[in-house]
């Protein structure tokens, strides 16, 4: 079986959309890992304050650490799902090339992998949204009313 240059060009054209999607997922992973880093940094600051705090502030710090733990758990889930999406997209791209190069009928497999990748990405965004709701919810808890300022 001989592969022609035109066939490779066609495969590359088919693979461009998943590659752009892969770029977007990579950007999403960057955002998620930055959020996780900020959560970890804040947790470390609070843990240091607990070691030096008097008893009245310790409960407040522990409550915030609990919220940060919930947020970190959600971000970890989002990172896992985004990474799964990226891996599935890579498999889609590889299947496009292998299917054409070897003359295999992989259209159904490619479609299923792509749908699975999209479901993983949707799940990642849901976890991110839940984490954002928790983060913004804690802002309103700490804010003092305007009438007291």
C-alpha positions as CSV (number, residue, x, y, z in Angstrom):
1,X,0.0,0.0,0.0
2,X,1.4,3.3,-1.1
3,X,0.7,6.6,0.6
4,X,0.5,9.6,-1.6
5,X,1.4,13.1,-0.7
6,X,-2.1,14.3,-1.5
7,X,-3.5,11.7,1.0
8,X,-1.2,13.1,3.8
9,X,-2.3,16.6,3.0
10,X,-5.9,15.6,3.3
11,X,-5.2,13.9,6.7
12,X,-3.4,17.0,7.9
13,X,-6.4,19.1,6.9
14,X,-8.7,16.8,8.9
15,X,-6.4,16.9,11.9
16,X,-6.2,20.8,12.0
17,X,-9.5,21.2,13.9
18,X,-8.5,18.7,16.7
19,X,-5.1,20.4,17.0
20,X,-6.8,23.8,17.5
21,X,-9.0,22.2,20.1
22,X,-5.9,20.7,21.7
23,X,-4.5,24.2,22.0
24,X,-7.6,25.4,23.7
25,X,-7.5,22.5,26.2
26,X,-3.9,23.3,26.9
27,X,-4.8,26.9,27.7
28,X,-7.6,25.6,29.9
29,X,-5.0,23.4,31.7
30,X,-2.8,26.5,32.3
31,X,-5.7,28.4,33.9
32,X,-6.6,25.4,36.1
33,X,-3.0,24.8,37.3
34,X,-2.7,28.5,38.1
35,X,-5.8,28.4,40.2
36,X,-4.6,25.3,42.0
37,X,-1.2,27.0,42.7
38,X,-3.0,30.0,44.2
39,X,-5.1,27.7,46.4
40,X,-2.1,25.8,47.6
41,X,-0.2,29.1,48.3
42,X,-3.1,30.4,50.3
43,X,-3.4,27.2,52.2
44,X,0.3,27.3,53.2
45,X,-0.1,30.9,54.4
46,X,-3.1,29.9,56.5
47,X,-1.3,26.9,57.9
48,X,1.6,29.1,59.0
49,X,-0.8,31.5,60.6
50,X,-2.5,28.7,62.5
51,X,0.9,27.8,64.0
52,X,1.3,31.4,65.2
53,X,-2.4,32.3,65.9
54,X,-4.2,32.7,69.1
55,X,-7.3,30.5,69.6
56,X,-9.8,33.1,68.4
57,X,-8.4,33.2,64.9
58,X,-7.5,29.5,64.5
59,X,-11.1,28.4,63.9
60,X,-11.5,31.1,61.2
61,X,-8.3,29.9,59.5
62,X,-9.4,26.2,59.7
63,X,-12.7,27.1,58.1
64,X,-11.0,28.8,55.2
65,X,-8.6,25.9,54.8
66,X,-11.6,23.6,54.6
67,X,-13.1,25.7,51.8
68,X,-9.7,25.8,50.0
69,X,-9.6,22.0,50.3
70,X,-13.0,21.7,48.6
71,X,-11.9,24.1,45.8
72,X,-8.6,22.2,45.3
73,X,-10.6,19.0,45.0
74,X,-12.8,20.5,42.3
75,X,-9.8,21.9,40.4
76,X,-8.0,18.5,40.6
77,X,-11.1,17.0,39.0
78,X,-11.2,19.6,36.3
79,X,-7.5,19.1,35.6
80,X,-8.0,15.3,35.4
81,X,-10.9,15.7,32.9
82,X,-9.0,18.3,30.8
83,X,-6.0,16.1,30.6
84,X,-8.2,13.2,29.7
85,X,-9.8,15.3,26.9
86,X,-6.3,16.3,25.6
87,X,-5.2,12.6,25.6
88,X,-8.4,11.6,23.7
89,X,-7.8,14.3,21.2
90,X,-4.3,13.1,20.6
91,X,-5.6,9.6,20.0
92,X,-8.2,11.0,17.6
93,X,-5.3,12.7,15.6
94,X,-3.3,9.5,15.7
95,X,-6.3,7.5,14.6
96,X,-6.9,9.8,11.7
97,X,-3.4,9.2,10.4
98,X,-3.3,5.5,11.1
99,X,-6.7,4.9,9.6
100,X,-5.8,6.6,6.4
101,X,-2.3,5.2,6.2
102,X,-3.3,1.6,6.8
103,X,-6.7,1.8,5.1
104,X,-8.7,1.1,8.2
105,X,-12.3,2.1,8.7
106,X,-11.9,4.0,12.0
107,X,-14.6,6.6,11.5
108,X,-16.9,5.2,14.2
109,X,-13.9,4.9,16.7
110,X,-12.8,8.4,15.9
111,X,-16.3,9.8,16.4
112,X,-16.6,8.0,19.7
113,X,-13.2,9.2,20.9
114,X,-14.1,12.8,19.9
115,X,-17.5,12.6,21.8
116,X,-15.7,11.2,24.8
117,X,-13.2,14.1,24.6
118,X,-16.0,16.6,24.5
119,X,-17.7,15.0,27.5
120,X,-14.5,15.2,29.4
121,X,-14.1,18.9,28.5
122,X,-17.7,19.6,29.5
123,X,-17.1,17.9,32.8
124,X,-13.9,19.9,33.3
125,X,-15.8,23.2,32.8
126,X,-18.5,22.1,35.2
127,X,-15.9,21.4,37.9
128,X,-14.3,24.8,37.2
129,X,-17.6,26.5,37.4
130,X,-18.4,24.9,40.7
131,X,-15.0,25.9,42.0
132,X,-15.6,29.5,40.9
133,X,-19.0,29.6,42.7
134,X,-17.3,28.4,45.9
135,X,-14.6,31.0,45.5
136,X,-17.0,33.9,44.9
137,X,-19.3,32.7,47.6
138,X,-16.5,33.0,50.2
139,X,-15.9,36.6,49.0
140,X,-19.4,37.6,50.0
141,X,-19.0,35.8,53.4
142,X,-16.0,37.9,54.2
143,X,-17.2,41.2,52.9
144,X,-18.6,43.5,55.5
145,X,-21.8,45.4,54.7
146,X,-21.5,48.8,53.1
147,X,-23.5,50.4,55.9
148,X,-20.7,49.4,58.4
149,X,-17.9,51.1,56.5
